[in-house]
Amino acid sequence: MVKPSIFVTRRLPRHVEHQLGALFDPQFNEDDNLPSPEALLRGAQNADGLLVTITDRLDANLISALPERTRIIATFSVGYDHIDIAAANARGIAVTNTPGVLTDATAEIAMLLLLGAARKATDGARLIRENRWGAWAPTGMLGTQLTGKKLGIYGMGEIGRAVAARARPFGMEIHYHNRNQLPAALEAGAHYHAELESLLRHCDMLSVNCASTPQTRGSLDADRLALMKPGAILINTARGDILDEAAVLDALSNGRLGAIGLDVYANEPDIDPRFRTLPNSFLLPHLGSATYETRDAMGFCAIANLQAFFSGKTPPNRVR
Ligand code: DGY
């Protein structure tokens, strides 16, 4: 039987590529360069399916130019804001993602951001690296303790709940905003705020964990940030465009925000250069899912989606 041909836009973990080779006829991107839209279309010419990542932008134009034979786009990510789902649906192209498998890794990075931002990790690490550490000082490098603080979670899906589960043992009180209140078993004692504004007023620290959608994009704007307690800490492991970054930069400069911890940015990797010089910021380059375990699991999840699709079944993680 002829194996379906898959254009794989980026290098993937070794075991994942090996498995792809066993099950499909993959076309790999040996150099791991970022394919331009033209290169992506060229790669798709002989492909029954595409295995893409968040660095590929599959907008309506690109999707309309895909060849007839391309019937599935499997993204190696839980987020699918880089794919125009309506355009894919209109062309009858299935889209799948990899939910669930990166929950723990992302929640771990959220805790790292929270601690890093609250405890001045950037400044502390810099003192060591630049050999500028003077004497220990009773008043030096003071940060904010997590114990007893209210952590607001914007988006209490799987990842939001995994962040809550890790923050509770730090002695944090959990508050959240979601479109819908969760059943008590999933809330696990967290306080629900039907309005985002109410969450912002209440929390000392805010973790952004919602998906980027037309409703959430730009939702943390200047007006909403102004509702936060002075000196509040904001972290984001979801998507950069949920924040109005200019407003965040202003809020940090004028002290409305005490510190920020970011793993995601609106324009990756060409982030707003002002982020680089900010005090009170702990910044990472989109490392949320970057563990060996999780990247393997994401790859095997994408493969399971492709396998199901090409054997005539509904893929387990089809995006609608
Ligand atoms: C995803 O899968 O959407 C993540 O952002 C990748 O880390």
Residues whose N, C-alpha, C, O or C-beta is under 5 A from the ligand:
A	BS01	DGY	F76 S77 V78 G79 A238 G288 S289
